[in-house]
């Protein structure tokens, strides 16, 4: 790994992921990303979703590190990464901008081509990443998502009820920010409990770290901006690229007990967006890597290590 020392600062080791170094990496676009790195071998990017941070991968990163250099950023706006204002039309939280962050990060770390796994919002960034930088992504895994535009287009009462925050967080500022900020612990707990279907999948000390980040008003605002972008500029970007397809091999994993698995034919939705699609359901809710890590690894490793 060839890190540009001028752009990277070691900030310690993760107390939750063995042999994992934490770095603050400053990117040419002005963004600072907190990144956790472990292992050795070919590069593999793991990108978390809302409302977590890189610790979402704590249960599978040690096993993956035996095969790969595992690179786990906090998304812009999340965890300990930078939290810029949303900007005009929420563009600073568009998935195009977040995908650019990943590419600039990998440039800073000295990697040209890499494998990618994204959960939830991280998977949506991965969709944009694979479209905008096809030469950089060797293979991709998206966990528990259908395409954003598809989910909005097929919105019905069942989806709007189960995923109410897709419509709550996009309301104009500061309505959702102030409501969540009044009791972020309650909102975060109810959100995670509603999404994950495996008891105790989020350990108290991990929830405490998620909450440490989520109590920051800047992160609450960033999360809202992320969803506002998804409902506006991201849909515009998707429409402009409606004829593009993901070219690299794409593996889909989803929870059979979750909303995505129960409301959508996940593989069929992605066959409209990608050329080489496979996938399977796992016996869990929204976060397989936290709920059923062994089964998640059993699905990931053959795909990621195949030629």
DOTI-864404 format. One record per residue (C-alpha): residue in one letter; x, y, z. Coordinates in steps of 0.5 Angstrom, whole numbers, padded with zeros to 4 digits, always signed. Example, Ala and Ser with C-alpha at 12.3 -4.5 7.8 and 13.67 -1.06 7.14 Angstrom:
2
A+0025-0009+0016/S+0027-0002+0014/
END
This chain:
307
X+0000+0000+0000/X+0003+0007-0002/X+0000+0012+0002/X+0001+0019+0001/X+0004+0021+0008/X+0002+0029+0006/X-0005+0027+0005/X-0006+0021+0011/X-0006+0021+0018/X-0006+0015+0023/X-0011+0016+0028/X-0010+0010+0032/X-0012+0003+0032/X-0020+0000+0032/X-0022-0003+0039/X-0027-0007+0035/X-0023-0010+0029/X-0017-0013+0030/X-0010-0011+0027/X-0014-0005+0024/X-0011+0002+0023/X-0015+0008+0023/X-0013+0014+0018/X-0016+0021+0016/X-0015+0021+0009/X-0015+0028+0006/X-0018+0028-0001/X-0016+0033-0007/X-0024+0035-0007/X-0023+0038+0000/X-0027+0032+0003/X-0023+0028+0009/X-0025+0021+0010/X-0024+0017+0016/X-0022+0010+0014/X-0021+0003+0017/X-0015-0001+0014/X-0013-0008+0015/X-0010-0015+0012/X-0006-0015+0006/X-0007-0017-0001/X-0011-0015-0007/X-0016-0009-0005/X-0023-0009-0003/X-0027-0003-0001/X-0033-0004+0004/X-0038+0001+0004/X-0043+0002+0010/X-0050+0005+0010/X-0055+0009+0014/X-0055+0010+0020/X-0048+0006+0021/X-0041+0007+0020/X-0035+0003+0018/X-0036-0002+0024/X-0042-0005+0021/X-0036-0010+0018/X-0033-0012+0024/X-0036-0019+0024/X-0033-0020+0017/X-0027-0016+0016/X-0022-0021+0020/X-0024-0026+0016/X-0024-0022+0009/X-0017-0019+0011/X-0014-0026+0010/X-0015-0025+0003/X-0015-0018+0002/X-0013-0011+0004/X-0020-0009+0007/X-0021-0002+0006/X-0027+0001+0010/X-0029+0008+0010/X-0034+0012+0013/X-0038+0015+0008/X-0038+0023+0007/X-0043+0026+0013/X-0043+0019+0017/X-0038+0017+0022/X-0032+0021+0023/X-0031+0023+0016/X-0032+0030+0014/X-0039+0033+0014/X-0040+0039+0009/X-0046+0043+0008/X-0051+0040+0002/X-0050+0045-0003/X-0054+0047-0008/X-0060+0042-0010/X-0056+0037-0005/X-0051+0036-0010/X-0046+0035-0004/X-0049+0028-0002/X-0051+0026-0009/X-0048+0019-0010/X-0044+0021-0016/X-0040+0025-0011/X-0040+0020-0006/X-0037+0015-0011/X-0032+0020-0013/X-0030+0020-0006/X-0028+0013-0006/X-0024+0013-0013/X-0020+0019-0010/X-0019+0015-0004/X-0016+0009-0007/X-0012+0014-0011/X-0009+0016-0005/X-0008+0009-0002/X-0004+0007-0009/X-0010+0003-0012/X-0012+0003-0019/X-0017-0003-0019/X-0021-0006-0013/X-0027-0010-0011/X-0033-0007-0008/X-0038-0009-0003/X-0043-0004-0001/X-0049-0005+0004/X-0055+0000+0004/X-0053+0007+0002/X-0046+0004+0001/X-0049+0000-0005/X-0053+0006-0008/X-0046+0009-0008/X-0043+0003-0011/X-0048+0003-0017/X-0046+0010-0019/X-0039+0008-0018/X-0039+0002-0023/X-0043+0006-0028/X-0038+0012-0027/X-0032+0009-0026/X-0032+0002-0030/X-0025+0001-0031/X-0024+0001-0023/X-0029-0004-0020/X-0027-0011-0022/X-0033-0014-0019/X-0039-0011-0014/X-0043-0014-0009/X-0049-0010-0007/X-0053-0012+0000/X-0060-0011+0001/X-0062-0006-0004/X-0066-0005-0010/X-0064+0000-0015/X-0066+0007-0012/X-0070+0009-0018/X-0074+0003-0018/X-0076+0003-0011/X-0079+0010-0012/X-0082+0008-0018/X-0086+0002-0015/X-0088+0006-0008/X-0094+0003-0005/X-0097+0003+0002/X-0093-0003+0004/X-0086+0000+0002/X-0088+0007+0005/X-0090+0004+0011/X-0084+0000+0012/X-0079+0005+0010/X-0082+0011+0012/X-0076+0015+0013/X-0075+0015+0006/X-0080+0020+0006/X-0079+0023+0013/X-0072+0025+0012/X-0073+0028+0005/X-0077+0034+0008/X-0074+0041+0008/X-0069+0043+0013/X-0070+0043+0019/X-0076+0039+0020/X-0073+0032+0021/X-0066+0035+0024/X-0070+0038+0029/X-0075+0032+0031/X-0069+0027+0031/X-0064+0032+0035/X-0069+0032+0040/X-0068+0024+0042/X-0063+0021+0037/X-0062+0015+0041/X-0069+0013+0041/X-0069+0015+0033/X-0063+0011+0032/X-0065+0005+0037/X-0072+0004+0033/X-0069+0005+0027/X-0064-0001+0028/X-0069-0005+0031/X-0074-0005+0026/X-0069-0006+0020/X-0065-0012+0024/X-0069-0018+0025/X-0064-0022+0029/X-0064-0020+0037/X-0057-0018+0039/X-0054-0017+0033/X-0052-0010+0035/X-0048-0010+0041/X-0048-0005+0046/X-0041-0002+0045/X-0043-0002+0038/X-0049+0002+0038/X-0046+0006+0043/X-0041+0008+0037/X-0046+0009+0032/X-0050+0014+0037/X-0044+0018+0039/X-0044+0019+0031/X-0051+0020+0031/X-0052+0025+0036/X-0048+0030+0032/X-0052+0035+0029/X-0048+0035+0023/X-0049+0028+0022/X-0056+0028+0023/X-0056+0034+0017/X-0052+0030+0013/X-0056+0024+0013/X-0062+0028+0011/X-0058+0031+0006/X-0056+0024+0003/X-0064+0022+0003/X-0066+0029+0000/X-0060+0028-0006/X-0063+0021-0007/X-0070+0023-0008/X-0068+0029-0013/X-0061+0029-0016/X-0059+0022-0016/X-0066+0021-0020/X-0064+0026-0025/X-0057+0023-0026/X-0060+0016-0026/X-0065+0018-0031/X-0059+0021-0036/X-0055+0015-0035/X-0062+0010-0036/X-0058+0006-0042/X-0052+0005-0038/X-0051-0002-0035/X-0046-0004-0030/X-0041-0009-0033/X-0037-0012-0028/X-0040-0018-0025/X-0045-0016-0019/X-0047-0021-0013/X-0053-0019-0010/X-0055-0021-0002/X-0061-0019+0001/X-0065-0021+0008/X-0071-0026+0007/X-0074-0023+0013/X-0073-0015+0011/X-0077-0011+0006/X-0073-0011+0000/X-0073-0019+0000/X-0080-0019+0001/X-0083-0013-0003/X-0078-0014-0009/X-0075-0019-0014/X-0068-0017-0013/X-0065-0020-0018/X-0070-0018-0023/X-0069-0011-0021/X-0062-0011-0022/X-0062-0015-0029/X-0065-0008-0031/X-0059-0005-0029/X-0053-0010-0030/X-0050-0015-0035/X-0048-0020-0030/X-0052-0021-0024/X-0053-0027-0019/X-0055-0027-0012/X-0058-0030-0006/X-0063-0029+0000/X-0060-0030+0007/X-0064-0032+0013/X-0064-0025+0017/X-0066-0018+0016/X-0063-0012+0013/X-0056-0012+0015/X-0053-0019+0014/X-0046-0018+0015/X-0048-0016+0022/X-0054-0021+0023/X-0051-0028+0020/X-0044-0026+0019/X-0042-0033+0017/X-0047-0034+0012/X-0045-0027+0009/X-0038-0030+0008/X-0040-0036+0005/X-0043-0032+0000/X-0038-0027-0001/X-0031-0031-0001/X-0033-0035-0007/X-0035-0029-0011/X-0029-0025-0009/X-0024-0030-0010/X-0026-0033-0016/X-0022-0031-0023/
END
